[in-house]
């Protein structure tokens, strides 16, 4: 660690192995969000827009769960191997992320 910042060359995040898949998925979600804007601009029917909002929301939730799983399987497991304090910190971070995801 240098000045409180982790050296990224030493630590790889759990999602790195699927980075290209994740970027592709996020680009698709971005396209869906742009589609929402277009639907409003074109004054589409409210229910059709809400249906698209639901699709974007589901796509983001699915992405979040995949990223969380990768975090648990990689970052939390690695921290558990290092030691108790780091493991507790990573579990606390994961729990905070889960709380943010499930809050509505």
C-alpha positions as CSV (number, residue, x, y, z in Angstrom):
1,X,0.0,0.0,0.0
2,X,1.2,3.5,-0.9
3,X,-0.3,6.5,0.9
4,X,-3.4,4.4,1.9
5,X,-4.0,3.3,-1.7
6,X,-3.7,-0.3,-2.7
7,X,-1.2,-1.0,-5.4
8,X,-3.4,-2.4,-8.2
9,X,-0.5,-4.3,-9.7
10,X,-0.4,-6.5,-6.6
11,X,-4.2,-7.1,-6.1
12,X,-6.7,-8.2,-8.8
13,X,-10.4,-7.8,-8.2
14,X,-12.6,-10.8,-8.5
15,X,-14.3,-9.6,-11.6
16,X,-11.1,-9.2,-13.7
17,X,-11.4,-12.6,-15.2
18,X,-14.8,-11.7,-16.7
19,X,-14.1,-8.0,-17.3
20,X,-14.9,-8.2,-21.0
21,X,-18.2,-9.9,-20.3
22,X,-19.1,-7.4,-17.7
23,X,-18.3,-4.4,-20.0
24,X,-20.4,-6.0,-22.7
25,X,-23.3,-6.4,-20.3
26,X,-23.0,-2.8,-19.0
27,X,-22.9,-1.5,-22.6
28,X,-26.2,-3.4,-23.2
29,X,-27.7,-1.8,-20.1
30,X,-26.5,1.6,-21.2
31,X,-28.3,1.0,-24.5
32,X,-31.5,0.1,-22.6
33,X,-31.2,3.3,-20.6
34,X,-30.8,5.4,-23.8
35,X,-33.8,3.5,-25.1
36,X,-35.8,4.9,-22.2
37,X,-34.8,8.4,-23.0
38,X,-35.8,7.8,-26.6
39,X,-39.2,6.4,-25.5
40,X,-39.9,9.6,-23.5
41,X,-38.7,11.8,-26.3
42,X,-41.1,10.0,-28.7
43,X,-43.9,10.2,-26.1
44,X,-44.4,6.4,-26.0
45,X,-47.2,4.9,-23.8
46,X,-46.5,5.0,-20.1
47,X,-46.8,1.3,-19.5
48,X,-44.4,0.6,-22.3
49,X,-41.8,2.9,-20.7
50,X,-42.4,1.3,-17.2
51,X,-41.9,-2.1,-18.8
52,X,-38.5,-1.0,-20.1
53,X,-37.6,0.5,-16.7
54,X,-38.3,-2.9,-15.2
55,X,-36.0,-4.5,-17.7
56,X,-33.2,-2.1,-17.0
57,X,-33.7,-2.5,-13.2
58,X,-33.6,-6.3,-13.5
59,X,-30.5,-6.2,-15.7
60,X,-28.7,-4.0,-13.1
61,X,-29.8,-6.2,-10.2
62,X,-28.5,-9.3,-12.0
63,X,-25.2,-7.6,-12.8
64,X,-24.9,-6.5,-9.1
65,X,-25.5,-10.0,-7.9
66,X,-22.9,-11.5,-10.2
67,X,-20.4,-8.9,-9.1
68,X,-21.2,-9.5,-5.4
69,X,-20.7,-13.3,-5.9
70,X,-17.3,-12.7,-7.5
71,X,-16.4,-10.3,-4.7
72,X,-17.3,-12.9,-2.1
73,X,-15.5,-15.8,-3.9
74,X,-12.4,-13.8,-4.5
75,X,-11.9,-10.7,-2.3
76,X,-13.5,-12.1,0.8
77,X,-12.0,-15.6,0.5
78,X,-8.6,-14.0,0.0
79,X,-9.0,-11.8,3.0
80,X,-10.0,-14.8,5.1
81,X,-6.7,-16.5,4.1
82,X,-4.7,-13.4,5.2
83,X,-6.2,-13.0,8.6
84,X,-9.1,-12.3,10.9
85,X,-9.1,-8.5,10.9
86,X,-9.0,-8.2,7.1
87,X,-11.6,-10.9,6.7
88,X,-13.9,-9.1,9.1
89,X,-13.4,-5.9,7.2
90,X,-14.2,-7.5,3.8
91,X,-17.3,-9.2,5.2
92,X,-18.5,-5.9,6.7
93,X,-18.0,-4.2,3.3
94,X,-19.9,-7.0,1.6
95,X,-22.7,-6.7,4.1
96,X,-22.9,-2.9,3.6
97,X,-23.1,-3.5,-0.2
98,X,-25.8,-6.1,0.2
99,X,-27.8,-3.7,2.4
100,X,-27.5,-1.0,-0.3
101,X,-28.7,-3.5,-2.9
102,X,-31.8,-4.7,-1.1
103,X,-32.9,-1.3,0.2
104,X,-35.6,0.2,-1.9
